[in-house]
Amino acid sequence: MVSVMALYVKELSPEERSQLQQIANGSDAIQARWAQIVLLSASGIGVPKIADTLGVSAATVRARIKAFNQQRMDAMARGSSPGRPETISPSLGDKFAALMREREPRDFGWADTGWTLDMLVKVATVEGWVESISREGVRLALRKSKHSYRKLKDWRKKKRTSATIIDPQETP
């Protein structure tokens, strides 16, 4: 017969129990769940039953119990979550803006005279600025760098038309 070793929280002091009850009734849902795990374990309830009762995985329950046994109340503090790393930077938007101002699609072998989002996606991947990017990603990069796709797209048209306007007073 195989013996199964159960995991429980070590004995709680009255102060710890009081603090855990306050946390369990607090506004931070994650810390409240952690405190509930510890309190249920201290009551002698096993890992599988706690997991079922609180709707979390058994691995989560075990991890919280182990953390509490090692760090006591310090295990209830939440660390910072870095989140997803930023993939679209303002500098990428500046590259797009410079490209749209200084070069034309014809420089890349396209017959079109104006920039489209699809063309900018292709240039960004071919030039190695990004591994992949969507049309919305291009628009977002431009917005982060305080540029507007629409204004940049119309910039060349305005530049061309303003160059062709002839002032009647300057003609002889």
C-alpha positions in Angstrom: 0.0 0.0 0.0 1.3 3.4 -1.0 1.2 6.1 1.6 0.0 9.5 0.5 1.5 12.6 2.0 -1.0 15.4 2.5 0.0 19.1 2.4 -1.3 21.5 4.9 -0.5 24.9 6.2 1.6 25.0 9.4 -0.1 26.1 12.6 -1.4 29.7 12.4 -0.9 32.3 15.2 -4.0 34.3 16.3 -2.5 37.4 14.6 -1.9 35.5 11.3 -5.5 34.1 11.4 -6.9 37.6 12.0 -4.8 39.2 9.2 -5.8 36.3 6.8 -9.5 36.8 7.6 -9.2 40.5 6.9 -7.4 39.8 3.6 -10.0 37.1 2.7 -12.8 39.7 3.1 -10.8 42.5 1.3 -11.2 44.1 -2.1 -8.3 42.4 -3.8 -9.8 39.2 -5.3 -6.5 37.4 -5.8 -5.2 38.1 -2.3 -8.6 37.1 -0.9 -8.4 33.8 -2.8 -4.9 33.1 -1.4 -6.1 33.9 2.1 -9.1 31.6 1.7 -6.7 28.8 0.6 -4.5 29.2 3.6 -7.5 29.4 6.0 -9.2 26.3 4.6 -5.9 24.4 4.8 -5.4 25.5 8.4 -8.9 24.1 9.1 -7.7 20.7 8.0 -9.2 20.6 4.6 -7.1 18.8 1.9 -5.8 20.2 -1.3 -8.3 18.5 -3.7 -11.3 19.7 -1.6 -10.0 23.3 -1.4 -9.4 23.3 -5.2 -13.0 22.1 -5.8 -14.5 24.5 -3.3 -12.7 27.6 -4.7 -12.7 26.6 -8.3 -8.9 26.7 -8.7 -6.4 24.0 -9.7 -4.8 21.7 -7.1 -1.4 23.0 -8.3 -2.4 26.6 -7.4 -3.5 25.4 -3.9 -0.3 23.5 -3.3 1.8 26.5 -4.5 0.0 28.9 -2.2 0.3 26.5 0.8 4.0 26.0 0.2 4.6 29.7 -0.3 2.8 30.4 3.0 4.7 27.7 4.9 8.0 29.3 3.7 7.3 33.0 3.9 4.3 33.2 6.2 2.4 36.5 5.8 4.9 37.8 3.2 3.5 35.2 0.8 0.2 37.2 0.8 1.9 40.3 -0.8 1.3 40.6 -4.5 4.4 41.2 -6.7 4.2 43.4 -9.8 3.2 41.9 -13.0 5.3 43.1 -15.9 2.6 42.3 -18.5 3.2 41.7 -22.1 6.4 43.4 -23.5 5.7 46.3 -25.8 6.2 45.3 -29.4 5.1 48.5 -31.1 7.2 51.5 -30.2 6.9 55.2 -31.1 10.3 54.9 -32.9 8.7 52.5 -35.3 6.0 55.1 -36.1 8.7 57.6 -36.7 10.3 55.2 -39.2 6.9 54.9 -41.0 6.4 58.6 -41.0 9.9 59.3 -42.4 9.4 56.6 -45.1 6.1 58.1 -46.2 7.6 61.6 -46.4 10.9 60.7 -48.0 10.2 57.8 -50.3 7.6 56.6 -52.7 6.2 53.1 -53.3 7.8 53.2 -56.7 11.2 53.0 -54.9 10.2 49.5 -53.8 9.0 48.4 -57.2 5.3 49.1 -56.8 3.3 51.0 -59.5 1.2 52.9 -56.9 2.0 56.5 -56.2 0.5 56.6 -52.7 1.2 54.6 -49.6 -1.3 52.1 -48.3 -1.2 50.3 -44.9 -0.6 47.0 -46.7 2.5 48.5 -48.4 3.8 49.8 -45.1 3.4 46.3 -43.6 5.4 44.8 -46.4 8.2 47.4 -46.2 8.4 47.0 -42.4 8.9 43.2 -42.7 11.2 43.3 -45.7 13.4 46.0 -44.2 13.6 44.0 -41.0 12.0 46.6 -38.7 9.7 44.0 -37.3 9.2 40.3 -37.7 5.5 40.7 -38.4 3.0 43.5 -38.0 -0.7 44.1 -39.0 -2.3 47.0 -40.7 -3.7 48.1 -37.4 -0.2 47.7 -35.9 1.1 50.2 -38.4 -1.7 52.6 -37.6 -1.0 52.2 -33.8 2.8 52.8 -34.3 2.0 56.0 -36.1 -0.4 57.1 -33.4 2.1 56.3 -30.6 4.7 58.5 -32.4 2.1 61.4 -32.7 1.6 60.9 -36.4 -1.6 60.4 -38.4 -1.7 57.9 -41.3 -4.3 60.0 -43.0 -2.3 63.2 -42.8 0.9 61.5 -43.9 -1.0 59.8 -46.8 -2.3 63.2 -47.9 1.0 65.0 -47.3 2.5 64.1 -50.7 -0.6 65.1 -52.5 -0.6 68.5 -50.8 3.2 68.9 -51.6 2.6 68.1 -55.3 -0.4 70.4 -55.7 1.3 73.3 -53.8 4.3 73.0 -56.1 2.2 73.2 -59.2 0.2 76.3 -58.2 1.4 79.3 -60.1 1.1 82.8 -58.6 -0.2 85.2 -61.3 1.7 88.1 -59.9 5.0 86.3 -60.3 4.6 85.6 -64.1 6.0 88.2 -66.4 
